[in-house]
Amino acid sequence: MQIYGPVVPSATGTKSKLEGVVTAEVAVTAYGAADVTSTGASGIKVFAGPRDDPFFFDLSRFKEILAGKAATFRNPGIDAFAGTNVLSVVVEVPKSLIGMGTGGKINVWLETKKKI
């Protein structure tokens, strides 16, 4: 995975293109593999790869409550999402590289693209 920017886009609208130079890159890690992070010369840190879904929800008990077969959740519940994963893309940008907009807002535009 390659990170371009921070860079101000040359145009706004519904189409975009890669602009600027690669400021950081990292290999996408396999599920269950040790975390691989990379820090570019500008201080941008990146990570990409599948990881366990962090969301915990007792889905089977929720369905029982909706059907009127149970009144409360279990404590502890059963994690319906255990063993499932999400594809994580993490980019940590030093404060010195983030341009502050008006009113103390941080202006961010992030896209994922695949080279074809």
Residue frames as qw, qx, qy, qz and C-alpha x, y, z in Angstrom:
[[0.000, 0.892, 0.451, 0.000, 0.00, 0.00, 0.00],
 [0.437, 0.165, 0.011, 0.884, 1.28, 3.43, -0.87],
 [0.113, -0.820, -0.416, 0.376, 0.37, 6.76, 0.73],
 [0.361, 0.447, 0.221, 0.788, 0.43, 9.96, -1.35],
 [0.211, -0.805, -0.174, -0.526, 0.29, 13.27, 0.47],
 [0.195, 0.745, 0.492, -0.405, -0.70, 15.20, 2.35],
 [0.233, 0.036, 0.463, 0.854, -1.38, 17.15, -0.84],
 [0.369, 0.479, 0.257, -0.754, -3.95, 19.72, -1.89],
 [0.588, 0.378, 0.688, 0.192, -6.00, 18.29, -4.79],
 [0.171, -0.101, 0.377, 0.905, -5.70, 20.11, -8.11],
 [0.380, -0.209, -0.431, -0.791, -9.47, 19.89, -8.69],
 [0.374, 0.044, 0.715, -0.589, -12.67, 19.18, -6.77],
 [0.663, 0.177, -0.293, -0.666, -15.68, 17.15, -7.88],
 [0.929, -0.080, 0.217, -0.290, -16.60, 13.52, -8.44],
 [0.893, 0.347, -0.174, 0.230, -13.36, 12.47, -10.16],
 [0.411, -0.838, 0.347, 0.090, -9.92, 12.31, -8.64],
 [0.802, 0.462, -0.326, 0.193, -6.42, 11.22, -9.51],
 [0.793, -0.392, -0.115, 0.452, -3.26, 10.29, -7.66],
 [0.227, 0.900, -0.099, 0.359, -1.26, 13.41, -6.98],
 [0.372, -0.814, 0.422, -0.144, 2.01, 14.17, -5.26],
 [0.419, 0.456, -0.780, 0.087, 4.70, 11.68, -4.37],
 [0.808, -0.305, -0.504, -0.004, 4.64, 8.50, -2.30],
 [0.152, -0.734, 0.393, -0.532, 5.28, 9.59, 1.29],
 [0.440, -0.337, 0.773, -0.309, 4.96, 6.15, 2.95],
 [0.748, 0.151, -0.497, -0.413, 4.32, 2.54, 1.96],
 [0.435, -0.315, 0.779, -0.324, 3.77, -0.80, 3.65],
 [0.287, 0.015, -0.905, -0.314, 3.00, -4.40, 2.65],
 [0.717, -0.286, -0.060, -0.632, -0.54, -5.63, 3.40],
 [0.133, -0.329, 0.895, -0.270, -0.19, -8.26, 6.13],
 [0.472, -0.154, -0.813, -0.304, -1.99, -11.59, 6.18],
 [0.671, -0.548, -0.100, -0.490, -4.77, -12.39, 8.67],
 [0.895, -0.438, -0.052, 0.058, -3.26, -13.46, 11.98],
 [0.712, 0.308, -0.179, 0.606, 0.24, -12.32, 11.04],
 [0.435, -0.500, -0.259, 0.703, 2.23, -9.99, 13.26],
 [0.179, 0.942, 0.193, -0.210, 1.57, -6.29, 12.71],
 [0.610, 0.097, 0.242, 0.749, 3.79, -4.73, 10.07],
 [0.055, 0.952, 0.209, -0.214, 4.00, -0.96, 10.20],
 [0.632, 0.256, 0.150, 0.716, 6.17, 1.39, 8.23],
 [0.139, -0.855, -0.163, 0.473, 7.21, 4.97, 8.82],
 [0.594, 0.671, 0.185, 0.403, 7.91, 7.17, 5.81],
 [0.506, 0.157, -0.142, 0.836, 10.55, 9.90, 5.70],
 [0.163, -0.532, -0.098, -0.825, 7.89, 12.52, 6.51],
 [0.161, -0.149, 0.710, -0.669, 6.91, 10.71, 9.73],
 [0.750, 0.000, -0.120, -0.650, 3.68, 9.20, 8.36],
 [0.245, -0.198, 0.938, -0.143, 3.08, 5.73, 9.84],
 [0.681, 0.135, -0.313, -0.648, 0.94, 3.14, 7.99],
 [0.332, -0.082, 0.928, -0.149, -0.58, -0.30, 8.51],
 [0.664, 0.188, -0.259, -0.676, -2.85, -2.37, 6.25],
 [0.264, 0.115, -0.957, -0.050, -4.32, -5.84, 6.65],
 [0.647, -0.423, -0.466, -0.432, -7.23, -7.90, 7.95],
 [0.047, 0.226, -0.727, 0.646, -7.77, -8.00, 11.71],
 [0.128, -0.419, -0.880, 0.182, -10.40, -9.36, 14.10],
 [0.177, -0.664, -0.364, -0.629, -13.61, -7.35, 14.08],
 [0.158, 0.137, -0.580, 0.788, -13.49, -5.26, 17.27],
 [0.518, -0.254, -0.048, -0.815, -17.29, -5.01, 17.55],
 [0.029, -0.044, -0.957, 0.286, -18.92, -7.21, 20.22],
 [0.564, -0.044, -0.023, -0.824, -22.60, -8.06, 19.94],
 [0.311, 0.041, 0.927, -0.207, -24.69, -10.94, 21.26],
 [0.363, 0.098, -0.473, -0.797, -26.76, -11.35, 18.09],
 [0.382, -0.224, -0.883, -0.154, -28.50, -14.59, 19.06],
 [0.159, -0.441, -0.672, 0.573, -29.74, -13.10, 22.36],
 [0.153, 0.272, -0.062, -0.948, -30.79, -9.93, 20.56],
 [0.402, -0.057, -0.684, -0.606, -32.97, -12.02, 18.24],
 [0.343, -0.345, -0.854, 0.185, -34.43, -13.86, 21.26],
 [0.031, -0.385, -0.398, 0.832, -35.31, -10.52, 22.89],
 [0.290, 0.165, -0.327, -0.884, -37.01, -9.33, 19.71],
 [0.470, -0.138, -0.789, -0.371, -39.00, -12.57, 19.51],
 [0.604, -0.514, 0.087, -0.603, -40.10, -12.23, 23.15],
 [0.907, -0.076, -0.410, 0.065, -38.17, -15.35, 24.25],
 [0.622, -0.162, -0.356, 0.678, -35.76, -13.45, 26.53],
 [0.155, -0.943, -0.294, 0.021, -35.96, -10.24, 28.56],
 [0.224, -0.908, 0.299, 0.190, -32.29, -9.26, 29.00],
 [0.596, 0.620, -0.506, 0.060, -28.86, -9.82, 27.53],
 [0.917, -0.226, -0.227, 0.236, -26.48, -12.41, 28.98],
 [0.060, -0.903, 0.380, -0.190, -23.53, -11.32, 31.08],
 [0.034, -0.479, 0.452, 0.751, -21.14, -12.13, 29.54],
 [0.740, 0.493, 0.084, -0.451, -22.77, -12.42, 26.14],
 [0.771, 0.054, 0.533, 0.345, -21.69, -14.52, 23.19],
 [0.009, 0.631, -0.311, -0.711, -19.71, -12.57, 20.60],
 [0.764, 0.504, 0.382, -0.129, -21.47, -13.18, 17.28],
 [0.483, 0.850, -0.209, -0.023, -18.59, -11.53, 15.40],
 [0.540, -0.591, 0.583, 0.142, -15.76, -13.57, 16.92],
 [0.644, -0.009, 0.681, 0.348, -13.57, -14.98, 14.17],
 [0.484, 0.781, 0.343, 0.194, -14.77, -12.49, 11.57],
 [0.528, -0.273, 0.083, 0.800, -12.48, -9.80, 10.28],
 [0.253, 0.937, 0.162, -0.179, -12.33, -6.31, 8.86],
 [0.695, 0.351, 0.055, 0.625, -9.78, -4.91, 6.47],
 [0.340, -0.858, -0.139, 0.359, -7.96, -2.18, 8.34],
 [0.534, 0.528, 0.031, 0.659, -6.12, 0.71, 6.78],
 [0.455, -0.813, -0.199, 0.304, -4.46, 2.90, 9.38],
 [0.496, 0.541, -0.018, 0.679, -2.60, 6.11, 8.56],
 [0.466, -0.752, -0.244, 0.397, -1.04, 8.17, 11.35],
 [0.428, 0.680, 0.083, 0.590, -0.04, 11.65, 10.23],
 [0.434, -0.230, -0.352, 0.797, 2.12, 13.97, 12.35],
 [0.017, 0.840, 0.421, -0.340, 0.33, 17.16, 13.42],
 [0.189, -0.591, 0.276, 0.734, 2.94, 19.22, 11.62],
 [0.131, 0.002, 0.758, 0.639, 1.71, 17.86, 8.25],
 [0.052, 0.631, 0.773, 0.044, -1.99, 18.55, 8.78],
 [0.038, 0.261, 0.124, 0.957, -3.27, 21.89, 7.52],
 [0.026, 0.452, 0.709, -0.540, -5.83, 23.38, 9.86],
 [0.056, 0.571, 0.571, 0.587, -8.98, 24.77, 8.25],
 [0.183, -0.467, 0.085, -0.861, -11.08, 27.63, 9.55],
 [0.701, -0.461, 0.030, -0.544, -12.58, 27.29, 13.01],
 [0.372, -0.494, 0.760, -0.203, -10.02, 24.70, 14.15],
 [0.921, 0.195, 0.233, -0.246, -11.31, 21.98, 11.79],
 [0.359, -0.385, 0.752, 0.397, -9.02, 19.44, 10.17],
 [0.688, 0.505, -0.124, -0.507, -9.75, 19.04, 6.45],
 [0.390, -0.282, 0.863, 0.154, -9.26, 15.44, 5.31],
 [0.789, 0.390, -0.144, -0.452, -10.01, 13.69, 2.04],
 [0.347, -0.378, 0.856, 0.065, -9.06, 10.02, 1.91],
 [0.830, 0.331, -0.147, -0.424, -9.58, 7.54, -0.88],
 [0.608, -0.267, 0.726, 0.178, -8.46, 4.00, -1.56],
 [0.623, 0.623, -0.241, -0.407, -7.59, 3.21, -5.16],
 [0.824, -0.093, 0.522, 0.202, -6.38, 0.17, -7.02],
 [0.042, 0.580, -0.532, -0.616, -3.89, 0.58, -9.84],
 [0.810, 0.354, 0.450, -0.124, -5.15, -0.87, -13.09]]
